[in-house]
Amino acid sequence: MKKKDLQDLRAKGTEELNKKAAEMGLELIKVKAKLLGSKEKNLKKVKFIRRDLAQISTIIREKEILKESNRKFAKTDDDENSTEKLES
């Protein structure tokens, strides 16, 4: 995948990324079957699809981690605000 493609993927939501990952998984299975049947000429295609799938999975995980950290940060802000109110 090119850098521009990765930037476009980072802009998408997790649902779209999950769909894309599922599509890539199906494509991987089809290409592997073609390789076994000696119909696929490009032997490196499996490698490229696996790498792209890993990049998509990484982006999905990054988004999950970012959500969790934002949630934890919001909780600590709420806790600080509530203690300030109690002290007043």
C-alpha positions in Angstrom: 0.0 0.0 0.0 1.2 3.5 -0.7 1.5 6.1 1.9 -1.5 8.0 0.5 -3.6 4.8 0.7 -2.6 4.4 4.4 -3.6 8.0 5.1 -7.0 7.4 3.5 -7.5 4.3 5.6 -6.6 6.2 8.8 -9.3 8.7 8.0 -12.0 5.9 7.8 -13.9 4.6 10.7 -13.4 1.2 12.3 -16.5 -0.3 10.8 -15.2 0.5 7.3 -11.8 -0.8 8.2 -13.3 -4.1 9.5 -15.2 -4.5 6.2 -12.0 -3.8 4.2 -10.1 -6.4 6.4 -12.8 -9.0 5.8 -12.6 -8.4 2.0 -8.8 -8.7 2.1 -9.1 -12.0 4.0 -11.4 -13.4 1.3 -9.0 -12.2 -1.4 -6.1 -13.8 0.4 -8.0 -17.2 0.5 -8.8 -16.9 -3.3 -5.2 -16.0 -4.2 -3.8 -18.9 -2.1 -6.2 -21.3 -3.9 -5.1 -19.9 -7.3 -1.4 -20.4 -6.3 -2.0 -24.0 -5.3 -3.8 -24.6 -8.7 -0.9 -22.9 -10.5 -3.2 -20.3 -12.0 -1.7 -17.3 -10.3 1.4 -15.9 -12.0 2.4 -13.3 -9.3 3.9 -15.4 -6.6 4.4 -12.4 -4.3 0.7 -11.4 -4.3 0.0 -13.4 -1.1 2.8 -11.5 0.6 1.5 -8.2 -0.4 -2.1 -9.0 0.6 -0.9 -10.3 4.0 1.1 -7.1 4.5 -1.8 -4.9 3.6 -4.1 -6.9 5.9 -1.6 -6.4 8.7 -1.5 -2.7 8.1 -5.3 -2.4 8.2 -5.3 -4.5 11.5 -2.7 -2.2 13.0 -4.7 0.9 12.1 -7.8 -0.7 13.7 -5.9 -1.4 16.9 -4.4 2.1 17.0 -7.9 3.5 16.9 -9.0 1.2 19.7 -6.1 2.2 21.8 -6.8 5.9 21.1 -10.4 5.5 22.2 -9.4 3.7 25.4 -6.9 6.4 26.3 -9.4 9.2 25.6 -11.9 7.4 27.8 -9.4 7.1 30.6 -8.4 10.7 30.3 -12.0 11.8 30.4 -12.5 9.7 33.6 -9.6 11.3 35.3 -10.8 14.8 34.3 -14.2 14.0 35.8 -12.7 12.6 39.0 -10.6 15.8 39.4 -13.7 18.0 38.8 -15.7 16.1 41.3 -13.1 16.4 44.0 -12.8 20.1 43.4 -16.6 20.4 43.9 -16.4 18.5 47.1 -13.7 20.7 48.5 -15.6 23.9 47.7 
